[in-house]
Amino acid sequence: MKATGIVRKLDNLGRISIPIELRRRMGINLKDDLEIYVDTDNIILKKYEPVCLFCETTENLKYTDNRIVCTDCIKKLVEK
């Protein structure tokens, strides 16, 4: 992990703001979803990118019953 030298305080609701220079560098825009990971004693934020439930591709995704599946996997399921 690389230190940025940036320190932020939690507000009274437990929130922090991510500095604009970091958001720009990481391609995070307003209203983007972020995933939260925990690794031992670290909290990791990652820009959320939906993936296929079966093959984890990020291309040609379809949403069905709150699940994300790509068109290739849908074709394979229909064939079976």
C-alpha positions in Angstrom: 0.0 0.0 0.0 1.3 3.5 -0.9 0.8 6.3 1.6 -0.6 9.6 0.2 0.2 11.8 3.1 -3.5 12.9 3.2 -5.3 12.6 6.5 -9.1 13.1 7.0 -11.3 13.1 10.1 -14.5 11.3 10.3 -17.5 13.6 10.6 -20.2 13.1 13.2 -22.0 10.6 11.0 -18.8 8.5 10.5 -18.2 9.8 6.9 -14.9 10.9 5.3 -14.5 12.9 2.1 -12.1 11.6 -0.6 -10.0 14.4 -2.0 -10.7 15.4 -5.6 -7.1 14.8 -6.7 -7.4 11.1 -5.6 -10.9 10.7 -7.2 -9.5 12.1 -10.5 -6.5 9.8 -10.4 -8.7 6.8 -9.7 -11.4 7.7 -12.1 -14.1 8.0 -9.4 -16.9 10.4 -10.2 -19.7 11.8 -8.1 -22.4 9.2 -7.4 -20.1 6.3 -8.5 -20.5 3.2 -6.3 -17.5 2.1 -4.2 -17.0 -1.4 -2.9 -15.7 -1.7 0.7 -13.2 -4.5 1.5 -11.6 -5.4 4.9 -8.1 -6.9 5.0 -7.0 -7.6 8.6 -6.8 -4.0 10.0 -7.2 -2.1 6.7 -10.3 -0.8 5.0 -10.0 -0.7 1.2 -12.3 1.3 -1.1 -12.5 0.2 -4.7 -14.6 1.6 -7.6 -17.4 -0.8 -8.1 -17.5 -2.5 -11.5 -20.3 -5.0 -12.0 -19.2 -8.5 -13.2 -20.9 -11.6 -14.5 -22.0 -14.0 -11.8 -20.4 -16.9 -13.6 -17.4 -15.8 -15.5 -16.6 -12.4 -14.0 -16.5 -10.5 -17.3 -17.5 -6.9 -17.4 -18.8 -6.9 -20.9 -22.3 -7.4 -22.4 -24.0 -7.6 -18.9 -27.7 -8.2 -18.4 -29.5 -7.7 -15.1 -32.1 -10.3 -14.2 -33.7 -11.0 -10.8 -31.1 -8.8 -9.1 -28.3 -10.9 -10.6 -25.8 -9.9 -13.3 -25.0 -12.4 -16.1 -23.2 -11.8 -19.4 -24.8 -12.7 -22.7 -22.3 -15.5 -23.4 -23.2 -17.2 -20.1 -26.9 -16.8 -20.8 -26.4 -18.6 -24.1 -24.5 -21.4 -22.4 -27.3 -21.8 -19.8 -30.0 -21.9 -22.5 -28.1 -24.6 -24.4 -28.0 -26.8 -21.3 
